[in-house]
Amino acid sequence: MKRKVTFGAFVCRLLLKMLLVVILCDVVAMAISVISVNHLARVVSQAVTLTVSFTLLYLVAFEEGDLDVNRASFGHSNATWARGFGAGAVACIPFFLLSLLLIAAKAGLTPGIDGTILGLYRLIVSPFYAANMTLLPTVLTMVEQSWGNIVLSALLPLLLIVVIGMGYALGFNRFSVTEHLMYKKK
């Protein structure tokens, strides 16, 4: 039986992978922060969480792009190389909703739950946990946080859209970075 592959199915696969990424990044970030709280630990934690999240999301997008070029060649799809950016944007909606909530908390629209929003934001947007801990220190209240750091932190999930879009585009164009790094022509 043929499986109907739609844009929604691609987005659902990305959302499931993002849930896995959030859980893995939370575990990694918490484990490293238990060991040490200095800046080197934050750098290592950020490097590990970005590697995990970018790799997992890139692989899903690359595979979907590679499959879509086959579907398009047989007339089963009218996909383009830019489809990954759209799917990434839709899959990142929960992160952007939390970003809007964070900005609303900074603007004073959520009195009494500002600390909860900041904690929830760090927990859910965990691929950038260490960066958010640096940009938005826990010793400051939401009123004391700078607008620049709030906006920068809210824009960090855009990197996930870029990774997903680039992974899909590379899969659609059948350009494997791994093969080019591992197998050099002599």
C-alpha positions in Angstrom: 0.0 0.0 0.0 1.3 3.4 -1.0 1.8 5.8 1.8 0.6 9.3 1.1 3.2 11.8 2.1 2.1 15.3 2.7 3.5 18.5 4.0 1.6 17.8 7.2 3.3 14.4 7.6 6.7 16.1 7.1 5.8 18.7 9.8 4.6 16.0 12.2 7.8 14.0 11.8 9.7 17.3 12.5 7.6 18.0 15.5 8.2 14.5 16.9 11.9 14.8 16.3 11.9 18.3 18.0 10.2 16.7 21.0 13.0 14.2 21.1 15.6 17.0 20.7 14.0 19.0 23.5 14.2 16.0 25.9 17.8 15.1 24.9 19.0 18.7 25.1 17.3 19.1 28.6 19.1 16.0 29.8 22.5 17.1 28.4 22.1 20.7 29.7 21.0 19.6 33.2 23.8 16.9 33.4 26.5 19.4 32.4 25.1 22.1 34.7 25.2 19.7 37.7 28.8 19.0 37.0 29.9 22.6 36.7 28.3 26.1 36.4 31.2 28.0 35.0 31.4 29.5 31.5 33.4 26.6 30.0 30.6 24.2 31.0 28.1 26.5 29.3 30.1 26.5 26.1 30.5 22.7 26.1 26.8 22.3 27.0 25.8 24.6 24.1 28.1 22.9 21.7 26.7 19.4 22.6 23.0 20.5 22.5 23.4 22.3 19.1 25.2 19.3 17.7 22.5 16.9 18.8 19.6 19.1 17.7 21.1 20.3 14.4 22.1 16.7 13.5 18.8 15.1 14.2 16.7 17.8 12.5 19.1 18.0 9.5 18.8 14.2 9.0 15.0 14.2 9.0 14.9 17.2 6.5 17.7 15.7 4.3 15.8 12.4 4.1 12.5 14.1 3.2 14.2 16.2 0.6 15.8 13.2 -1.0 12.5 11.4 -1.0 10.7 14.4 -2.5 13.0 14.6 -5.4 12.1 11.0 -6.3 8.4 11.7 -5.8 8.7 14.8 -8.0 10.5 13.0 -10.8 7.7 10.4 -11.0 4.9 13.1 -10.8 3.7 12.2 -7.3 4.7 15.5 -5.8 5.4 19.1 -6.9 7.9 19.8 -4.2 10.6 22.4 -4.5 13.9 22.8 -2.7 12.3 25.6 -0.5 9.7 23.3 1.1 12.0 22.6 4.0 12.0 26.2 5.1 8.2 26.2 5.3 8.0 22.9 7.2 10.7 24.2 9.6 8.8 27.4 10.2 5.6 25.5 10.9 7.4 23.0 13.2 9.0 25.9 15.1 5.6 27.6 15.9 5.7 26.3 19.6 9.1 27.9 20.1 7.9 31.2 18.6 4.7 31.2 20.7 6.9 30.8 23.8 9.1 33.7 22.4 6.0 35.9 22.1 5.1 34.9 25.6 8.6 35.9 26.8 8.3 39.3 25.1 4.9 39.8 26.6 6.4 39.0 30.0 9.1 41.6 29.5 6.5 44.1 28.5 4.7 43.5 31.8 1.6 41.8 30.3 1.9 38.7 32.4 2.2 39.9 36.0 2.9 37.3 38.6 4.0 34.5 36.2 7.1 36.1 34.7 9.5 33.7 36.4 7.5 30.7 35.4 7.5 31.9 31.8 11.2 32.4 31.8 11.8 28.9 33.3 9.4 27.3 30.8 11.0 29.1 28.0 14.5 27.8 29.0 13.1 24.3 29.4 11.2 24.1 26.1 13.7 26.0 23.9 16.4 23.7 25.2 18.6 23.5 22.1 19.7 27.0 23.2 19.6 26.4 26.9 23.2 27.5 27.6 22.8 30.6 25.4 19.6 31.5 27.1 21.2 31.1 30.5 23.9 33.5 29.4 21.5 36.0 27.7 18.8 35.8 30.4 20.5 35.2 33.8 18.4 33.7 36.6 19.5 36.4 39.1 17.6 39.1 37.1 13.8 39.4 37.1 12.0 39.9 33.8 11.8 43.6 34.4 15.6 43.7 34.8 16.4 41.7 31.7 17.5 43.8 28.7 15.2 44.1 25.7 18.1 43.3 23.4 18.8 40.0 25.1 15.1 39.1 25.2 14.8 39.8 21.4 18.0 37.9 20.6 16.9 34.9 22.7 13.5 35.0 21.0 15.1 34.9 17.6 17.4 31.9 18.3 14.9 29.3 17.0 15.3 30.9 13.6 18.5 28.8 13.4 16.5 25.7 13.6 14.5 26.8 10.5 17.7 27.4 8.7 19.1 24.0 9.5 15.9 22.2 8.5 15.6 24.3 5.3 19.2 23.7 4.3 19.0 20.0 5.1 15.9 19.6 2.9 17.5 21.7 0.1 20.7 19.6 0.2 18.6 16.4 0.2 16.5 17.7 -2.7 19.7 18.5 -4.6 21.2 15.2 -3.5 24.3 16.9 -2.1 25.6 14.9 0.8 28.1 16.8 2.9 29.2 13.6 4.7 30.2 12.0 1.4 32.1 15.0 0.2 34.0 15.1 3.5 34.7 11.4 3.7 35.3 10.5 0.1 37.7 12.9 -1.6 38.6 12.4 -5.2 42.2 11.5 -5.8 
